[in-house]
Structures are given as C-alpha cells and as structure tokens.
Amino acid sequence: MQATNHSAHTRRAESEPQHFPPLELVNRPTVPTEQAAHYLLRRPQTLRGWACAETFPDGLRPVRVNGRLCWPVAGIKAALGVAA
C-alpha cells in the first residue's frame, strides 16, 4: 500500500488555529460549534458532549440547523456573564 503524500500547504492548514471575530462584533443570532468553543475556552468536542447529554450551562441550549449544532450568541454571553 502506498502512503499518501500531503503538500506542506495542506499540513499547514490543518495546524493553523482558526481566527474568529471578537464576541462583541458578532451580529449573527447563532455561531457554529468551533466558534462557540473558542469564545467559551473549551474544545469543540466538549460542546458536542454538552449537547448530547443536555448538560450545557443555563441559557446556552443549542439549536440544530440541517443537522449541525448552532449555539446562540446571547447564550454564550450569558454563560460568560457579559451584558447582551
């Protein structure tokens, strides 16, 4: 079996952290799991576990859009104690 060679660009893209706008500048009602995890200082898998077990902080209930989790920005701000 032959090993798959990935270009340096592909490897670099996987290791680069994602950059999200500051929470104060987000004007959408919900954000995806990766972005919510960034704001809450958690790993995305932690938020997925919260959603599965329904053990998320008060006011942070995710909604599903086309099978994907979306986290309410107002709930993220409430969990962080930031004024909405």
Contact map, one row per residue, 1 for C-alpha under 8 A:
111000000000000000000000000000000000000000000000000000000000000000000000000000000000
111100000000000000000000000000000000000000000000000000000000000000000000000000000000
111110000000000000000000000000000000000000000000000000000000000000000000000000000000
011111000000000000000000000000000000000000000000000000000000000000000000000000000000
001111100000000000000000000000000000000000000000000000000000000000000000000000000000
000111110110000000000000000000000000000000000000000000000000000000000000000000000000
000011111110000000000000000000000000000000000000000000000000000000000000000000000000
000001111111000000000000000000000000000000000000000000000000000000000000000000000000
000000111111100000000000000000000000000000000000000000000000000000000000000000000000
000001111111110000000000000000000000000000000000000000000000000000000000000000000000
000001111111111000000000000000000000000000000000000000000000000000000000000000000000
000000011111111100000000000000000000000000000000000000000000000000000000000000000000
000000001111111100000000000000000000000000000000000000000000000000000000000000000000
000000000111111100000000000000000000000000000000000000000000000000000000000000000000
000000000011111110000000000000000000000000000000000000000000000000000000000000000000
000000000001111111000000000000000000000000000000000000000000000000000000000000000000
000000000000001111100000000000000000000000000000000000000000000000000000000000000000
000000000000000111110000000000000000000000000000000000000000000000000000000000000000
000000000000000011111000000000000000000000000000000000000000000000000000000000000000
000000000000000001111100000000000010010000000000000000000000000000000000000000000000
000000000000000000111110110000000000000000000000000000000000000000000000000000000000
000000000000000000011111110000000000000000000000000000000000000000000000000000000000
000000000000000000001111110000000000001000000000000000000000000000000000000000000000
000000000000000000000111110000000000000000000000000000000000000000000000000000000000
000000000000000000001111111000000000000000000000000000000000000000000000000000000000
000000000000000000001111111100000000000000000000000000000000000000000000100000000000
000000000000000000000000111110000000000000000000000000000000000000000000000000000000
000000000000000000000000011111100000000000000000000000000000000000000000100000000000
000000000000000000000000001111100000000000000000000000000000000000000001110000000000
000000000000000000000000000111110000000000000000000000000000000000000111100000000000
000000000000000000000000000111111011000000000000000000000000000000000111100000000000
000000000000000000000000000001111111000000000000000000000000000000011110000000000000
000000000000000000000000000000111111100000010011000000000000000000001110000000000000
000000000000000000000000000000011111110000110000000000000000000000000000000000000000
000000000000000000010000000000111111111000000000000000000000000000000000000000000000
000000000000000000000000000000111111111100010000000000000000000000000010000100000000
000000000000000000000000000000001111111111110110000000000000000000000000000000000000
000000000000000000010000000000000111111111110000000000000000000000000000000000000000
000000000000000000000010000000000011111111000000000000000000000000000000000100000000
000000000000000000000000000000000001111111000000000000000000000000000000000100010000
000000000000000000000000000000000000111111100000000000000000000000000000000000000000
000000000000000000000000000000000000111111110110000000000000000000000000000000000000
000000000000000000000000000000000100110011111110000000000000000000000000000000000000
000000000000000000000000000000001101110001111111000000000000000000000000000000000000
000000000000000000000000000000000000000000111111100000000000000000000000000000000000
000000000000000000000000000000000000100001111111110000000000000000000000000000000000
000000000000000000000000000000001000100001111111111000010000000000000000000000000000
000000000000000000000000000000001000000000011111111100000000000000001000000000000000
000000000000000000000000000000000000000000001111111111000000000000000000000000000000
000000000000000000000000000000000000000000000111111111110000000000000000000000000000
000000000000000000000000000000000000000000000011111111110000110000000000000000000000
000000000000000000000000000000000000000000000001111111000000000000000000000000000000
000000000000000000000000000000000000000000000000111111100000000000000000000000000000
000000000000000000000000000000000000000000000000111111110000100000000000000000000000
000000000000000000000000000000000000000000000000011011111000000000000000000000000000
000000000000000000000000000000000000000000000010011001111101100000000000000000000000
000000000000000000000000000000000000000000000000000000111111100000000000000000100000
000000000000000000000000000000000000000000000000000000011111100000000000001000100000
000000000000000000000000000000000000000000000000000000001111100000000000001101100000
000000000000000000000000000000000000000000000000000000011111110000000011011101100000
000000000000000000000000000000000000000000000000001001011111111000000011001000000000
000000000000000000000000000000000000000000000000001000000001111100001111000000000000
000000000000000000000000000000000000000000000000000000000000111110001111000000000000
000000000000000000000000000000000000000000000000000000000000011111111100000000000000
000000000000000000000000000000000000000000000000000000000000001111111100000000000000
000000000000000000000000000000000000000000000000000000000000000111110000000000000000
000000000000000000000000000000000000000000000000000000000000000111111000000000000000
000000000000000000000000000000010000000000000000000000000000000111111100000000000000
000000000000000000000000000000011000000000000001000000000000011110111110000000000000
000000000000000000000000000001111000000000000000000000000000011110011111000000000000
000000000000000000000000000001111001000000000000000000000001111000001111101100000000
000000000000000000000000000011100000000000000000000000000001111000000111111100000000
000000000000000000000000010111100000000000000000000000000000000000000011111110000000
000000000000000000000000000010000000000000000000000000000001000000000001111111000001
000000000000000000000000000000000000000000000000000000000111100000000011111111100000
000000000000000000000000000000000001001100000000000000000011000000000011111111110000
000000000000000000000000000000000000000000000000000000000000000000000000111111111111
000000000000000000000000000000000000000000000000000000000011000000000000011111111111
000000000000000000000000000000000000000000000000000000001111000000000000001111111100
000000000000000000000000000000000000000100000000000000000000000000000000000111111100
000000000000000000000000000000000000000000000000000000000000000000000000000011111110
000000000000000000000000000000000000000000000000000000000000000000000000000011111111
000000000000000000000000000000000000000000000000000000000000000000000000000011001111
000000000000000000000000000000000000000000000000000000000000000000000000010011000111
